[in-house]
Amino acid sequence: MKTSFLLWCMAALLCMPTLLNAQEKKETRKFFVVVDEVMPSKYFEYKAAAEGFKAFLEEKGYPYPVYIFSDDEFNFYYNYPVGKSFASLDSLFSDWDKHYQKDKAGWDRTFDAFNGTYHGSTESIMTWVESLSYTPASGSRGAMDYPLNDVMTWYVLPGKMKEAKELMKKWVKLYQDNNIDVGFSTYVAGFGSDRPMMWVVSRFKDRTEYGAMTDAANKQLEEVEGMKELWAETIKITRKVDNVLGWYRDKLSYIPEE
C-alpha cells in the first residue's frame, strides 16, 4: 500500500469478490479493504502519515471516500466503497491510476511516509450482505454516530460457506423474532483474506453503551427457545473465532465535499 500507489492499485485488481447467490447479489455492497498491522512503537509516526494521507487527498480533491478504522490490536483498516458490480471496481481502480499519473511524486511521497511503521499489510474485497444482517426496530447505526465497533471474525470450515450463510439467516430471524436491540452487519470475505470467513459487526456509541447493551442482549438470548441449538449448529462448522473492539477514526477518514 505504501510503496507505490500505482503498484498498489494493480495488486488490488487481483482481488475478486466471493461469488454470492442471485438473491444476495441484489442486496450487497462491496468494499476494497486494506489492513495495516501497525507496530505499537511506531503508532504516532503511523498516525502522522495517515493524517498526511488525508491532507493530500483533500489537496487533490480526490472524488472517493476513504473510511478508516482501527482496533485495539493496532490494526488500521482502510475501507473504500466500490458499489455492487465488477464495473464499479474497474472504475475505481482506473480513476486511482489517473490520479496517480497526474502527480506520481506526490503520491509516492505520501505513501513513503508510512514506511517502517507497520509490519504487514493485506488487501481484500469484503461484501456486505443485507440478507445476512440484522437491523433492530430502533434503526440502523452509522459509523459516524456509533464509532465503537465490536467485530467478530468468523472463520468457517472449508466447504461450509453455503451452510454458514443459511445459519446467518437463521440468526437474523431469531434476532428479529425476539426483538433484540443489538443489530449486526455481516460482511463476506473475498479473495485476499483467510477464507472462508465473515465479519459480523455491531456498532455502539462508546464502551458504556457497548457493555450495557451486549449484557442485556446476552441475558435475553439465554431465554430464547432454539438459541442453544442454533449455537451448536454454528459451532459445528466453525474453524476459529476472533473478537476485537475497534473505532471509526473520523479525523483520519476522508469524505469528499459534494
LINHUTA-V647578 format. One line per field, one symbol per residue. ss: DSSP state (a for helix, b for strand, c for the rest). phi: phi as a letter, one per 20 degrees, with the letter a starting at -180 (. if undefined). A space follows every 50 residues. Layout:
# LINHUTA-V647578
ss=???
phi=???
This chain:
# LINHUTA-V647578
ss=ccccaaaaaaaacccccccccaaaaccbbbbbbbbbbbcaaaaaaaaaaa aaaaaaaaaacccccbbbbbbcccbbbbbbbccccaaaaaaaaaaaaaaa aacaaaaaaaaacccccbbbbbbbbbbbbaaacbcccccccccccccbbb bbbbbbccccaaaaaaaaaaaaaaaaaccccccbbbbbbcccccccbbbb bbbbccaaaaaaaaaaaaaaaaccccaaaaaaaaaacbbbbbbbbbbbcc cccbcccc
phi=.debffffffffffecfffdffffffccbececdddeefgfdgfffffff fffffffffemgedfcedccdfdmedddddfcmdcffffgfffffgffff ffbgfffffffffegndbdabccbdddfcffddcdfffofceffecfede ddedeefgndfffffffffffgfffffdlffeebdddefdfoceefbcdd dddbfafffgffffffffffffeffnffffffffffdeeaccccdccfeg fdfccfff
